[in-house]
Amino acid sequence: MEYYNYIKSLHLIFVTTWFAGLFYIPRLFVYQIEAFHKSSPEKEILGKQLKLMAKRLWSIITWPSAILATVFAVWLLILQPQWLKQPWMLVKLGFVLLLFLYHIQTHIYYKQLQQDVVKKSSNFMRLWNEGATFILFAVVFLVILKSAINWVFGVVGIVVLGILLMLGFKLYKSIRSKNPDA
């Protein structure tokens, strides 16, 4: 199994690029939604460019990374099936399922915005942007600590992080309302 570490490395690389896409695409959604509410010709110019950026990010980086991260993860589990008997791995897989649900919902938002259907506010997308962060924290703590019990403390930490992010978001919103260019 000398190739095991190569597979693990590829898995981590594609997990990283997957998360990079999941972190950035909601920011593009924020800009698309804000551009949608501008007047012509700015609306059309920005809208076209932001759609192109989102399309490239989503189609060339995010989706392929999700697929490849999954392929290498399955390969690792085939090589190390005993992991499936460990409680921390089962909890981790639950968070991975949650990540896929987040990814699919993000895909729905992507498709809507590509068709100029704006159903969510830019503020909603700023909050949505934090979803992948919460999942990343949970998975990293589970993998490093390898404990299904200690993950409870990780979740408490995630809740605290969420509260801090919400407070930061409110502060940013307050600053932005006073200075729209911030």
Contacts in CASP RR format, 6 or more apart in sequence:
PFRMAT RR
TARGET T0000
AUTHOR 0000-0000-0000
METHOD contacts of the structure
MODEL  1
MEYYNYIKSLHLIFVTTWFAGLFYIPRLFVYQIEAFHKSSPEKEILGKQL
KLMAKRLWSIITWPSAILATVFAVWLLILQPQWLKQPWMLVKLGFVLLLF
LYHIQTHIYYKQLQQDVVKKSSNFMRLWNEGATFILFAVVFLVILKSAIN
WVFGVVGIVVLGILLMLGFKLYKSIRSKNPDA
1 79 0 8 1.000
4 76 0 8 1.000
4 79 0 8 1.000
7 72 0 8 1.000
7 75 0 8 1.000
7 76 0 8 1.000
7 79 0 8 1.000
8 72 0 8 1.000
8 76 0 8 1.000
10 68 0 8 1.000
10 72 0 8 1.000
11 69 0 8 1.000
11 72 0 8 1.000
11 73 0 8 1.000
11 75 0 8 1.000
11 76 0 8 1.000
14 65 0 8 1.000
14 66 0 8 1.000
14 68 0 8 1.000
14 69 0 8 1.000
14 72 0 8 1.000
15 65 0 8 1.000
15 69 0 8 1.000
17 61 0 8 1.000
17 62 0 8 1.000
17 65 0 8 1.000
18 62 0 8 1.000
18 65 0 8 1.000
18 66 0 8 1.000
18 69 0 8 1.000
19 132 0 8 1.000
19 136 0 8 1.000
20 61 0 8 1.000
20 65 0 8 1.000
21 57 0 8 1.000
21 58 0 8 1.000
21 61 0 8 1.000
21 62 0 8 1.000
21 65 0 8 1.000
22 62 0 8 1.000
22 102 0 8 1.000
22 103 0 8 1.000
22 106 0 8 1.000
22 132 0 8 1.000
23 129 0 8 1.000
23 132 0 8 1.000
23 133 0 8 1.000
24 57 0 8 1.000
25 54 0 8 1.000
25 57 0 8 1.000
25 58 0 8 1.000
25 62 0 8 1.000
25 106 0 8 1.000
25 110 0 8 1.000
26 106 0 8 1.000
26 109 0 8 1.000
26 125 0 8 1.000
26 126 0 8 1.000
26 128 0 8 1.000
26 129 0 8 1.000
27 125 0 8 1.000
27 129 0 8 1.000
28 50 0 8 1.000
28 53 0 8 1.000
28 54 0 8 1.000
28 57 0 8 1.000
29 54 0 8 1.000
29 109 0 8 1.000
29 110 0 8 1.000
29 113 0 8 1.000
29 120 0 8 1.000
29 122 0 8 1.000
29 125 0 8 1.000
29 128 0 8 1.000
30 122 0 8 1.000
30 125 0 8 1.000
30 126 0 8 1.000
30 129 0 8 1.000
31 46 0 8 1.000
31 50 0 8 1.000
32 47 0 8 1.000
32 50 0 8 1.000
32 51 0 8 1.000
32 54 0 8 1.000
32 113 0 8 1.000
32 118 0 8 1.000
33 113 0 8 1.000
33 118 0 8 1.000
33 120 0 8 1.000
33 121 0 8 1.000
33 122 0 8 1.000
33 125 0 8 1.000
34 122 0 8 1.000
35 42 0 8 1.000
35 43 0 8 1.000
35 46 0 8 1.000
35 47 0 8 1.000
35 50 0 8 1.000
36 43 0 8 1.000
36 47 0 8 1.000
36 116 0 8 1.000
36 118 0 8 1.000
37 43 0 8 1.000
38 46 0 8 1.000
51 113 0 8 1.000
51 114 0 8 1.000
54 110 0 8 1.000
54 113 0 8 1.000
54 114 0 8 1.000
55 114 0 8 1.000
58 107 0 8 1.000
58 110 0 8 1.000
62 103 0 8 1.000
66 100 0 8 1.000
66 103 0 8 1.000
73 96 0 8 1.000
76 83 0 8 1.000
77 83 0 8 1.000
77 84 0 8 1.000
83 89 0 8 1.000
84 90 0 8 1.000
86 146 0 8 1.000
86 148 0 8 1.000
87 148 0 8 1.000
88 142 0 8 1.000
88 143 0 8 1.000
88 145 0 8 1.000
88 146 0 8 1.000
88 147 0 8 1.000
88 148 0 8 1.000
88 151 0 8 1.000
90 148 0 8 1.000
91 142 0 8 1.000
91 148 0 8 1.000
91 151 0 8 1.000
92 139 0 8 1.000
92 142 0 8 1.000
92 143 0 8 1.000
95 135 0 8 1.000
95 138 0 8 1.000
95 139 0 8 1.000
95 142 0 8 1.000
96 139 0 8 1.000
98 135 0 8 1.000
99 132 0 8 1.000
99 135 0 8 1.000
99 139 0 8 1.000
102 131 0 8 1.000
102 132 0 8 1.000
102 135 0 8 1.000
106 128 0 8 1.000
109 120 0 8 1.000
109 125 0 8 1.000
109 128 0 8 1.000
112 118 0 8 1.000
112 119 0 8 1.000
120 128 0 8 1.000
123 173 0 8 1.000
126 169 0 8 1.000
127 166 0 8 1.000
127 169 0 8 1.000
130 162 0 8 1.000
130 165 0 8 1.000
133 161 0 8 1.000
133 165 0 8 1.000
134 158 0 8 1.000
134 161 0 8 1.000
134 162 0 8 1.000
137 154 0 8 1.000
137 157 0 8 1.000
137 158 0 8 1.000
137 161 0 8 1.000
138 151 0 8 1.000
138 154 0 8 1.000
138 155 0 8 1.000
138 158 0 8 1.000
141 150 0 8 1.000
141 151 0 8 1.000
141 154 0 8 1.000
142 148 0 8 1.000
142 151 0 8 1.000
145 151 0 8 1.000
172 182 0 8 1.000
175 182 0 8 1.000
176 182 0 8 1.000
END
